[in-house]
């Protein structure tokens, strides 16, 4: 396996730049907002990976994959909603 052709280098460089900017923005969002708010937005990676696989590779997930995606996303959204609510303690400080 050899190196990428020179014609592909600008495409590879643009991919690397987009990845670096995306990671930087993700880190900034976790720094400036509660994790329970930011974390559910990471589930868009599942959607984009599925679309990438379909468009570029011609692969379409089966129903078990969609079931797994639904379980993961639903549990993450449930946790985000639960953690975002204000909790009232039964114990009152004196």
N, C-alpha and C positions, 0 to 999 in steps of 0.2 A: 504494500500500500504506500503510495507516494504522497507528496504534498498537493494541496489544492492548486488548481490552475490559477494563474495570475488574474484572469478575468473574474474569478470568484472572490478575490480578496476584498473589494469594496463591499460586497454583500456580507461577507463574514465580519468585516469591521463595523458595518452598520448594525448587525445583530449584537455584537459585543457592546456597542455604545448603548443600544436600547436596553440591554440586560443590565448594564451598570446604572443607567438612569432609573430604571424600574426598581432595582434593589435599593438605591438611595432614597427614592420616594417612599418605599415600603418601610424602611428604617425610620424615616422622618415621621411617618404616620404613627408608628408604634411609640415614638418618643413623645408626640404631641397629643395623643388621644388614648383613652382607655383601651386596653387590649380586647375587652368584650365588645367594643364597637368596631374595631379594625379587623379582627380575626375572620369574621364571616365573609369579608370581601376577598379573602384568599381563595375562597371556593370558586371564584371565577377562573382560576387556573385549571380546574377540572373541566369546565366548559370549553375553554380555549384549547386545551390539549385534545379533547374529543373532536372539536372542529378541525384542528390541525391534522389529526389522524384521518379524518374523513376526507378533507379537501386535498391534502398532499399525498397521503399514503393510500387512499381509497379503502380504508378500513372503517367498518361501522360496528360499534359495540353491540353485543347481544343484550337480551333483557336482563340477565343476571348482573351485568355491568351497570346498567341503569338502576337496578334495584340497589346495588351497593352504593352508587353515587347518591341516590335519594336518602339512604340511611345515614351516610356521612354528613351530607348537607343538612338534613333535618336535625340531627343531633347537635351539630355546631350552632345552628340557628336557635335551637332550644336553650342551649347553654348560654348563648349571648343574651337572649331575652331574660333568662333567669338571673344572670349575674348583673344585668343592667337595672333590675328593679331595686328599689330602696327596701332594705330589710328592717323590720321592726323587731326589736329584741323583747323577749318576755321578761328579762331581768332589767330592772331600772336602777341606775346608779343612785346612791344616797346623796 
